[in-house]
Amino acid sequence: MSAPLVVSIPHRLGRAEARRRLQTGLSRAAINVPVLKVDEETWRGDQMLFRVRALGQVAAGHVDVAEDHVRLEVHLPWLLQKFADAAKVVIQKRGHLMLDKK
């Protein structure tokens, strides 16, 4: 099994506000990415467990919300690993958009 894709996104919102934004953000973000479908999203405190589908492949992972950053870890099947670098860039950009102060 290959190493997971890990993305850490800093923020200045505090844990509660970051979690609130993320709770509404994953499904909304998936709407803007036509090849991505959210199959499952479950929150346990400050951790979200998720399963998504892209190009017929299933990927699962979790998001940990901390006071000053969010850490996403996802295990990609071999086919989606070919897109890992591009996915990391997109996750970082969309994550910053969700977590920027407004």
Secondary structure, DSSP 4 states (H G I P E B T S, - for coil): -PPPEEEEEE-SS-HHHHHHHHHHHHHHHHHTSTTEEEEEEEEETTEEEEEEEETTEEEEEEEEE-SSEEEEEEEPPHHHHTTHHHHHHHHHHHHHHHHS--
